[in-house]
Amino acid sequence: MRTPAGKECQYFYGDYYRGRNQEECRLLSDASPPLEWKPELCKRCPVPEFLMANACSHMVFEPQLDRPLPFTKKRVIVQTYCTKTHREKFDAHVGCGECHNLPAVFSGLDRE
């Protein structure tokens, strides 16, 4: 579904049927403890870009809300986890490297 920022994200839910105006981020609401979602968070959220770059079904996102400096707005920080290989904190654009073979460009083998 399209987020308020105009990006496609599978975790965003909007119910507009018959005048309803219910919106939520199911990634943040399913976190433990649930995180408070506001539409402004979708503008700088990295998850839609990760989903476009990598559609691995084994990749799980663990979200956090972070404020880098006291006077800045909150932003979504995501840590990744692979349920197949049990690896953590890898680049979500590329993946863990186990489920999908990486091209030689990423492994450095094309320089020989």
Backbone torsions as a table, in degrees:
resi	resn	phi	psi	omega
1	MET	NA	151.0	-178.0
2	ARG	-79.8	129.8	-179.4
3	THR	-79.1	169.9	174.8
4	PRO	-60.6	-21.6	178.2
5	ALA	-85.0	-4.5	177.7
6	GLY	91.3	9.6	179.8
7	LYS	-101.7	152.2	175.8
8	GLU	-84.4	130.1	179.8
9	CYS	-147.3	130.5	-178.8
10	GLN	-74.0	-15.3	-178.7
11	TYR	-90.1	-14.4	179.3
12	PHE	-83.3	138.0	178.3
13	TYR	-130.7	129.8	176.8
14	GLY	-131.3	127.9	178.4
15	ASP	-113.8	109.0	-177.5
16	TYR	-117.7	13.8	-175.5
17	TYR	-68.2	127.2	177.1
18	ARG	52.0	48.7	174.0
19	GLY	86.5	-2.2	177.3
20	ARG	-70.5	152.8	177.8
21	ASN	-140.0	62.9	-178.9
22	GLN	-103.7	123.3	177.9
23	GLU	-129.7	143.9	177.4
24	GLU	-158.3	157.8	172.5
25	CYS	-105.3	112.5	-176.3
26	ARG	-75.1	-18.2	174.1
27	LEU	-67.7	-44.5	-179.9
28	LEU	-75.6	-35.8	-178.3
29	SER	-73.9	-24.4	178.0
30	ASP	-87.5	-5.6	178.7
31	ALA	-68.1	159.0	179.8
32	SER	-118.2	111.3	-5.4
33	PRO	-72.9	158.0	-179.7
34	PRO	-58.9	139.5	-179.3
35	LEU	-100.6	144.5	-178.3
36	GLU	-76.1	126.3	-179.3
37	TRP	-102.9	139.9	172.8
38	LYS	-132.8	149.3	-178.3
39	PRO	-57.8	-27.1	-179.9
40	GLU	-64.9	-24.6	-178.5
41	LEU	-67.0	-26.5	-178.6
42	CYS	-67.9	-23.4	-177.3
43	LYS	-64.1	-39.0	-176.7
44	ARG	-113.9	15.6	-179.0
45	CYS	-75.3	131.1	-178.3
46	PRO	-83.5	-10.6	-172.5
47	VAL	-61.2	-44.6	178.4
48	PRO	-58.8	-36.1	177.2
49	GLU	-67.7	-39.6	177.6
50	PHE	-62.5	-41.8	-178.9
51	LEU	-67.6	-33.0	177.0
52	MET	-71.8	-35.3	-176.4
53	ALA	-82.2	-31.1	-173.2
54	ASN	-144.9	117.7	-178.6
55	ALA	-107.6	32.9	-179.1
56	CYS	-67.0	130.4	-178.9
57	SER	-77.2	-12.3	-179.5
58	HIS	-91.2	-9.2	-177.5
59	MET	-83.3	128.7	-179.7
60	VAL	-119.1	137.9	178.7
61	PHE	-101.1	135.9	175.2
62	GLU	-115.9	101.7	-172.8
63	PRO	-84.3	154.7	173.0
64	GLN	-144.1	151.7	172.2
65	LEU	-102.4	130.9	-174.5
66	ASP	-134.5	145.8	173.8
67	ARG	-122.2	104.8	-174.3
68	PRO	-60.0	-40.4	178.0
69	LEU	-130.0	152.6	-175.5
70	PRO	-57.9	-28.5	-176.3
71	PHE	-97.7	3.7	179.4
72	THR	-96.8	167.3	179.4
73	LYS	-81.4	157.5	177.6
74	LYS	-68.3	153.4	176.2
75	ARG	-140.9	160.9	-179.2
76	VAL	-89.7	126.6	174.5
77	ILE	-113.1	133.6	-176.6
78	VAL	-123.2	131.6	171.9
79	GLN	-107.6	145.4	-175.0
80	THR	-106.7	153.6	178.4
81	TYR	-147.3	136.5	178.3
82	CYS	-103.5	121.6	-178.7
83	THR	-76.6	-16.4	179.4
84	LYS	-83.1	-47.8	-176.0
85	THR	-102.8	-7.8	-179.0
86	HIS	61.0	31.8	175.2
87	ARG	-89.6	152.0	-179.5
88	GLU	-125.3	159.3	168.7
89	LYS	53.2	52.7	173.8
90	PHE	-108.2	168.6	-179.4
91	ASP	-70.6	119.2	-176.1
92	ALA	-70.5	-21.3	176.4
93	HIS	-67.9	-33.1	-175.7
94	VAL	-100.5	-40.0	-177.1
95	GLY	100.3	-176.9	-177.1
96	CYS	-78.1	-18.7	178.5
97	GLY	94.9	-6.6	-178.5
98	GLU	-92.4	-45.4	-174.5
99	CYS	-71.9	-37.8	-178.4
100	HIS	-126.0	129.3	-179.8
101	ASN	-65.8	133.4	179.4
102	LEU	-83.8	143.3	174.5
103	PRO	-63.6	159.2	-177.2
104	ALA	-62.0	-22.1	-179.7
105	VAL	-61.7	-38.2	-178.0
106	PHE	-78.6	-26.5	-179.3
107	SER	-90.3	-12.0	179.2
108	GLY	85.7	6.7	-178.3
109	LEU	-80.2	-12.1	-178.0
110	ASP	-81.4	-3.9	-177.4
111	ARG	-90.4	-0.5	-176.9
112	GLU	-81.4	NA	NA
